[in-house]
Amino acid sequence: MASGSDVAYPPENASLMGEIASHGVIVSEMSPGTVVEAAPCSGSLTTARLAAEQGREAMAVPGSPLDSRCRGTNNLIRLGAALIQIADDVIEALGPMLGWSLGEREMWPFRAPPSVPTDDAKLA
């Protein structure tokens, strides 16, 4: 979820969220009460700009390109903010300045899978 587990977002999904909760569980990595989005002129973008001016890392969670409420965060990515999709992305963005390393991350299918040895290679 791109919001806290207590936030039905977008609001028109409140009944769906209630249905899911009544038959299972609502889980989110976001803190209660939060929503991840930024319109083109939002205060979030001012904060990101000021952070960049101070040499701080800017990160953004992408949103639907069809949703105007996500244009600000998507534009941040377009302008060079680190794309955050999973927690490892944050570690990757901040890791070097903290001396952390994830090692080689699995990027398949964007990287070719390991090659399978031929019968000739198995005999060698």
Order of alpha helices (4+ residues) and beta strands (2+ residues): alpha-alpha-beta-alpha-beta-alpha-alpha
